[in-house]
């Protein structure tokens, strides 16, 4: 898997999916500030890269969760990736909203998933893990058995690793923060000064530039 992580990290850099803004940090849904952002949804715009992600996610599922009977994507970032994966594997597909619709059927889960179905969840990116595990909770409440989760990228924060362990969810990712930063430094995508900023942020990401 480490070879895939390095390869995919290089591909993300090639399409400029990695953004660095130390002076104008990004704000995540969790409220954390970050000088670093991985916009791996850009992979959808490049046919060959889109196909690479689809096939590698499929391989990850076949290798780690062969018992999966259905695929669920996490809205909104992983809807497209999840649908592509489900199509390749010829499995049913549904997606999980962050909250129920406020009109119509007021669905939280869109699509048809039978209670008792063994479901693998597809996510695009893992930061703190909060939104991803909310989707898992929704699927479990629906009566599904979540066999695991695959994602394109993870920041690898201890808080997320702890949350996934406590929820009993095995997570497999195509690449991660360490591989992306290593490739970015090796290729000159980021400068030495950028690495210093990133190291400072990684030491305490939940408090970094909270006053900003």
N, C-alpha and C positions, 0 to 999 in steps of 0.2 A: 504493500500500500504506500510505502514511503516514496517509491518511484513515481506513482500516480500523483502524490501530493506535490512533489517537485515539478512535475510536468504541468499540472493544472495551475500551480502558482505562476509559472512562466507565462502560460496562456492568458491568465488574468492581467498580468502586467502588459502583455502585448496589446491588449485592447483597452489599456488604460482604465481598468475597472478599479484600480486602487487610487484613492484620493488622499492627499496629505494637506491639512490646513491648520497648522499649529497656531497661527495667529487668529483664526476664525473657526474655532472648533465646532464640530458637528454635535448636535444634541440628539441622542437616541430616545426611543420610546420609553426606556427605563428612566430617563432624566439624566443619565450619565453624559458627561462631556467627553469628546474624543477628538484627537488631532488626526485620526486615521479612520478611513471608511472603505469598506469593500463593497462595491456596487456590482456584485456578481450577476445581477439580473441583466447586465449588458450582454452576457453571453447569448441571450435569446436573439440578439440582432445579427449574429454572425453564424450562418448556417453550419459551417464545419465545426465550430466550437460548440454550438448548440447540440449537434449530433454527438460530439465527444462527451459532453456532460450527461446527456440522456443515456448513452450506452454505459458509461462508468457508474452512474447511479443504478442502472439495471444490474450490472455485474455485482455491485455491492449488495444489492437485495438478494440476488441469486446465491451469493456466497454466504451471507450472514443470516438471511431470513427466508429460506426457501419455502417455508410453510405459509407465506403470505398469500391470502386469498383476495385481497383488495388493496388499493392504494388510496391514501387520503393526503391531499395537499393542504398546506397551511396558507390561508389567505393573508395578503394577496400575492406576496412574492413567489410562492411556490405553486400557485395554481397551474401556470403554464408548464413548469418542469414536471409536476406531478402527473398532468394529463399526458405529456409526452412519454413518460416512463410507463404509465398504465397501458398506453396504446402499444408500446413495444413489447410489453409482457403479456398483453391480451388479458388484462385484469380489469375488474370494475373500478371506476374512479369516482371519488367525491371530494369535496373540499370543505374545510372548517373555517367559518367566519370568526373574527375576534369577538363579535357579539351578534345576537340575533338581529335579523332585519326588523325594521320598525314598521313594515307594511307587508301586505300580501300574506304569505304563509308564516312569516316571522321565523324562518328557519335559521338554525345555527349551523347545521350540517346540510350542505347542498348536494344532492345526489341520492342514490339508493345504496344504503349499506345495511345488510341484514344483521340483526342482533346475533352475537356469537361469532361473527366473521372475524378471521384473523387478518388484521390490518397493519400494513407498514406505512408509516407517515413520511412524507417527503417535505423537507424544509429547504429554504434557500440559504439561510444564514443563522448561526447561533451566536448570540451575544451573552445575555444573562440567562437565557433559556426560558424566561417567563412566558412569553407568548406561545412558544412551541409546546410547552407542557400544558398550557391551558387547552390547546387543541387535543392533546392526549386525554386530558380529563373529560372533555366533551365527548370524545369517542367512547371512552369507558362508560360514561353515564348512559350513552346510547345502547350499551350492551355489547360493544365490540371488544375483542381482545387485541390490544396493541402489542405486536410482536417486536417492534423496534422502530427506529427512525434513521433515515439517511438524509444528509444535507451536503450542499456544495462546499460550505465553508464554516469554520468555527474560530472564534477568538481564543478559545481554550481557557476561559476564566475559571478559576476554582469554584466560584459561586455557581456557575452553570454545571460543572462536573458534579458538584455535590447535589444540586437539584435533580439532575438526571438519575443519579444513584439512588436518592431517596424515593424517586417516583418509580424506580425499577424499570427504566427505559434504557436500552442499549442504543448508543449513538455511533454511527459510522459516517465519517466525512471524507470528501474528496481531497480537501487541503485545509490548511490552518494558518493561523497568524505567524507561527515560527517559520514555516516554509516560505510564505509570501515575503516576509521581511528579509530572510536570508537571500532569496532570489533578487529582491529589489536592491539590496546592498551590493550583491555580486555584479549586477548589471549596471549599477550607477543610476538606477531609477530613483533612489533616495540618497541623500548626502550624509556624511558623518554626523553633521549637526542634527539632521532629522532623526537619526538613530538615537541620539542622546535624548531628544524630546520623547520619543516613543518609549524608551526605557523608563523615563521618569513617570510617564502616564501608566505604564504597566505595573509599576510598584503599588499604585493605589488608584485604580481607574474610577472608582465610585466617588472619590473626592477631588479628582484632578480638575483644577480650574472651576470648582463649584461656584466661586464668586463671580465668574464671568457671566 
